[in-house]
Amino acid sequence: VQLVESGGGLVQSGGSLRLSCAASGFPFSSSAMRWYRQAPGKVRELVATITNAGGSTNYADSVKGRFTISRDNAKNTVYLQMNSLKPEDTAVYYCNCLNYWGNGTLVTVSS
């Protein structure tokens, strides 16, 4: 099983980024996928979830209305579109499925 995140970087407050997570080694199209994040000195928190076919999504209150999770089952990839970014969104963002985790991608939002 492999989950590889990409798309992180440095962005100014109010800006946007799109994260990608390429998955392999398991039945992606049958699996719900999640994005988590961990800010320095804080516990890892669930940001967004999407069901296997993409028909249902859920978001943390802190990102609702600004972030959108989506997936392309033909490409075995899940995305996180992040708009109106705030400095408090600064964290390492991780892709997750069951007990599997990627290595994360760092998002830094400057004020």
C-alpha positions in Angstrom: 0.0 0.0 0.0 1.3 3.4 -0.9 -0.2 6.9 -0.4 1.8 9.8 -1.9 0.8 13.3 -1.2 1.8 16.3 -3.2 0.9 19.9 -3.8 1.9 21.5 -0.6 3.9 24.7 -0.4 4.0 28.3 0.8 1.1 30.5 0.1 -0.1 33.9 1.3 -3.2 34.3 3.5 -6.3 34.2 1.2 -4.6 32.1 -1.4 -5.4 28.6 -2.7 -3.6 25.2 -3.0 -4.7 21.9 -4.3 -3.3 18.8 -2.7 -3.2 15.4 -4.4 -2.8 11.9 -3.0 -1.9 9.1 -5.4 -2.9 5.7 -4.0 -1.8 2.2 -4.9 -1.8 -1.3 -3.5 -5.4 -1.5 -2.4 -8.9 -1.3 -3.9 -9.1 2.5 -4.1 -12.5 2.7 -5.7 -14.0 0.6 -2.8 -12.4 2.7 0.0 -13.4 5.9 1.8 -10.5 8.4 1.9 -9.6 11.0 4.4 -7.3 14.0 4.7 -5.8 14.8 8.1 -3.5 17.6 9.2 -1.1 18.2 12.0 0.1 21.6 13.0 3.3 22.1 15.1 2.7 21.1 18.7 -0.9 20.0 18.0 -2.6 16.6 17.6 -3.5 15.3 14.2 -7.0 16.3 13.2 -9.4 15.0 10.6 -10.0 17.6 7.9 -12.2 15.9 5.3 -13.7 12.5 4.4 -15.1 11.2 1.1 -16.9 8.0 0.5 -15.7 5.4 -2.0 -17.8 6.7 -4.9 -17.5 10.3 -3.9 -21.2 10.7 -3.2 -20.8 11.9 0.4 -18.3 14.2 2.0 -17.7 15.6 5.5 -15.5 18.4 6.8 -14.2 19.8 10.0 -16.0 22.9 11.1 -12.8 24.9 10.8 -12.5 24.2 7.0 -16.2 24.0 6.0 -17.0 26.2 3.1 -13.3 26.7 2.2 -12.0 23.2 1.5 -13.3 20.6 -1.0 -12.4 17.0 -1.1 -12.8 15.1 -4.3 -11.6 11.9 -6.0 -10.9 10.4 -9.4 -11.2 6.6 -9.1 -9.9 6.2 -12.6 -6.6 7.8 -11.5 -6.6 6.3 -7.9 -6.2 9.9 -6.7 -7.9 12.0 -4.0 -7.7 15.7 -3.9 -8.1 18.5 -1.4 -8.8 21.9 -2.8 -8.1 24.6 -0.2 -9.3 28.1 -0.8 -9.2 31.2 1.4 -6.3 29.8 3.3 -5.5 31.2 6.7 -2.3 31.1 8.8 -4.0 28.6 11.1 -4.2 26.2 8.2 -0.5 25.8 8.4 0.2 22.1 9.0 1.5 18.9 7.5 -1.4 17.4 5.5 -1.8 13.6 5.4 -3.8 11.3 3.2 -5.4 8.3 5.0 -7.2 5.1 4.3 -8.0 2.8 7.2 -4.6 2.2 8.9 -2.5 3.5 5.9 -0.9 6.9 5.9 1.2 8.9 3.5 4.3 10.8 4.5 2.5 14.1 4.3 2.9 17.4 2.5 3.6 20.7 4.2 1.3 23.6 3.8 2.5 27.0 5.1 0.2 30.0 5.0 1.9 33.3 5.6 0.0 36.3 7.1 
